[in-house]
Amino acid sequence: MLPISIQPAAALKAFLEQEFENKVEITELPDACGTGAFEVKAGDKLIHSKLTMGHGKCTSDEELDAILEELHKIIG
C-alpha cells in the first residue's frame, strides 16, 4: 500500500504508474494556495480532482481506496 504519510501528488503518481503502467494520468495543477492540487484520469475519465471535484489530498486510506476502486472499474 502507498505510504500515506509521505504522499500527495508525487508519491501517488509513482504508486499509480507502477500499479496501472501507462493507463493512468496524474497531473499536478497550479493552485493559488500552493496545496499540491492534482488530477487523476483514466483515458478521458476524470477520477479525482482536488480543484474541480472537491476531493482531498488523498492522505487517507479511504481516499486512496476510492481512486483505486474507480481505476479498477475502468481499467480492470
Secondary structure, DSSP 8 states (H G I E B T S, - for coil): ---GGG-SHHHHHHHHHHHHGGG-EEEEE--TT-S-EEEEEETTEEEEETTTS----S-SHHHHHHHHHHHHHHH-
